[in-house]
């Protein structure tokens, strides 16, 4: 498969994008913003700003995907990646519809990114996109990956150069700077850290482990390294499509269903769940976009009324995980699996195993690679 930058993203962006096209949702002008919720003490103990970096890389990335959107091979590669995951009985018909509707994509989108060196404050956007929903969804992971790592490094550098408080030694700073520049020795050292983390996570549970560190890793190269090391150490799959496109792994090792942005694309959760079920019946439904208890009851009602297929599992992405798993088990009499995510740590997994909390799989990102 041709390695398009447009497709170097998390798999759930592809599955949602496929559904957007089929439902005509891409034609609605959409937007997303990149911003920080709060300043992390470990990056800036002064707790009042970050220093932005990544403007040039974002501009280069977007210039590349503007050209890729003109390439006729793009749609076929997109279909080749998504097709094995479509569970609807009329899969071939859906793919034909997707091909016909591909031409509805409006490639004339707008974006803005703050200049390098800008001070970043909580809840103030550093990146804004306006345009076709599919394109915005597809670029979200890659762009987040670019400015997350670079902004962290630029902030630490600024603090050091201006005599402000920070927790980074000279040795650590050189390592971080080399890592962001894809230095061979720094990547090898980071690989050892990742391997230790991957093994510890794998040993903490016997449940399915799904790797989703792409947007949280320091760079594209380290994101791919994280995926490769996780899969090499017994993890079950990755959301990172990039390692499939570069030929490192087969497409049966990647996956991902809906994210919160899918649910928020509809007026109601009920409509979001029904539309998803038309394309990916029996897969995963994410139930914590608004209210876990209400969403659990809604899923049961839809199943009981034969309005959706019984999902393989229900995904919870927020605390209190134990309480929410209990709600799922009581509502469905232990007949639907719980899939947990949301900054899950090794200690949390060990605790869940110790208390024998029933769950089928967990998705790990930040606490694996950060």
C-alpha positions, -999 to +999 in steps of 0.1 A: +000+000+000+012+035-008+022+053+024+001+084+023+006+110+051-031+115+050-036+080+063-008+081+089-033+084+118-052+063+143-075+037+128-106+050+145-102+082+124-104+060+093-135+041+105-153+073+115-142+089+082-156+061+062-190+064+081-190+102+076-188+098+039-215+072+037-239+093+058-230+126+041-218+140+073-186+152+058-205+178+038-213+197+070-187+223+077-169+212+108-140+223+129-117+213+156-092+232+178-060+222+195-055+236+230-043+226+264-066+221+294-040+230+320-003+235+323+015+204+336+038+210+366+063+185+352+068+206+320+065+241+335+065+243+374+057+280+370+023+268+359+014+297+337+023+290+300+039+267+274+059+279+244+045+267+211+065+249+184+055+229+154+043+256+130+066+247+102+060+209+104+022+215+105+024+237+074+045+211+056+022+183+066-009+201+054+007+211+021+015+174+016-020+162+023-035+188+000-016+172-028-024+136-017-061+144-018-057+147-056-041+112-059-066+086-072-048+059-053-057+075-020-093+062-019-083+027-028-057+026+000-083+040+024-108+012+014-081-015+016-074-005+052-110-002+064-127-031+044-115-059+068-132-041+097-166-035+082-190-060+098-222-051+080-236-079+058-239-055+028-202-046+030-197-046-008-226-022-013-213+001+014-179+002-003-195+010-037-214+038-021-182+051-004-164+052-038-193+072-054-195+096-025-157+102-022-161+130-048-183+149-023-152+157-002-145+195-002-107+198-003-109+236+001-105+238+039-091+265+061-067+263+091-046+285+113-016+278+135+000+301+160+037+311+152+065+293+168+076+309+201+040+320+209+030+317+246+003+291+251-023+295+278-050+270+289-081+268+268-067+292+241-065+275+207-031+270+191-045+253+160-079+257+143-094+238+114-126+246+094-138+225+065-148+190+055-154+167+085-135+138+070-103+158+064-104+174+098-109+140+115-080+124+095-055+151+103-063+154+141-039+127+153-009+137+132-011+174+140-016+167+177+015+145+176+035+173+160+027+201+184+025+181+216+061+170+216+076+201+201+058+224+224+070+205+254+106+207+243+103+244+233+089+252+268+117+235+286+143+252+264+127+286+271+127+280+309+164+270+308+175+299+287+156+324+309+167+311+343+132+300+352+122+270+374+123+236+357+129+199+366+151+189+336+188+183+340+213+191+312+216+154+304+178+150+302+175+180+280+201+168+255+184+135+254+149+151+247+164+174+221+182+145+203+150+123+205+129+150+188+156+152+161+155+115+155+190+109+168+199+072+165+213+069+200+184+087+216+159+066+198+177+034+210+176+047+246+139+055+243+133+021+228+147+005+260+123+027+281+094+017+259+103-020+260+104-020+298+070-002+299+055-025+273+066-056+293+053-042+326+019-034+311+018-069+295+026-085+328+000-065+347-030-081+330-040-111+309-067-091+291-063-078+255-039-048+254-045-022+226-018+004+220-029+040+212+002+062+218+004+079+184-009+114+194+008+112+228+043+102+216+070+129+212+071+125+173+060+103+144+092+082+146+087+076+184+050+068+178+059+041+153+086+028+177+061+026+205+037+006+183+063-018+171+077-025+206+042-030+220+033-055+193+066-073+197+060-077+234+026-094+233+002-065+229-028-075+208-031-046+184-024-009+177-045+020+165-014+033+146-021+029+108+014+042+100+031+009+110+008-009+086+015+015+058+052+012+062+049-026+059+060-034+095+028-053+104-002-068+087-035-050+088-051-075+112-030-060+140-046-025+137-081-014+147-103+012+164-140+021+164-157+053+174-144+082+194-162+109+212-162+131+181-185+105+164-211+107+191-209+145+191-215+146+154-252+138+160-280+155+179-285+125+201-264+094+213-292+072+201-288+084+165-250+080+167-253+044+180-279+035+153-258+049+124-227+032+136-245-001+139-255+001+102-218-001+092-200-017+121-226-039+139-215-060+168-183-040+175-177-014+202-199+014+214-184+042+234-207+052+262-190+080+282-194+110+260-221+125+282-235+102+309-223+065+313-254+054+332-279+069+307-259+056+277-258+021+292-296+021+296-300+035+260-279+007+246-300-019+264-332-003+251-319-003+215-308-040+218-341-050+234-361-032+206-339-048+179-328-014+168-291-022+170-269-054+171-256-064+205-221-048+207-191-069+214-182-045+243-190-011+257-160+013+261-155+034+292-129+062+289-132+079+323-133+074+360-147+059+382-140+029+359-149+002+386-183+018+392-191+021+355-181-016+349-204-025+377-232-006+360-226-024+327-226-058+343-258-053+363-276-038+333-266-066+310-263-095+335-226-099+327-233-106+290-216-076+275-178-070+279-163-038+294-135-022+274-116+004+295-093+033+285-085+068+298-049+071+311-049+036+325-017+029+344+001-003+353-009+001+390-045+005+380-045-026+359-029-046+387-056-033+410-084-042+386-069-078+384-065-080+422-102-071+428-112-093+399-130-065+380-144-081+348-132-064+316-122-077+282-096-053+269-079-020+277-064+007+255-031+023+266-016+055+253-002+082+275+010+061+304+029+038+281+049+063+261+050+095+281 
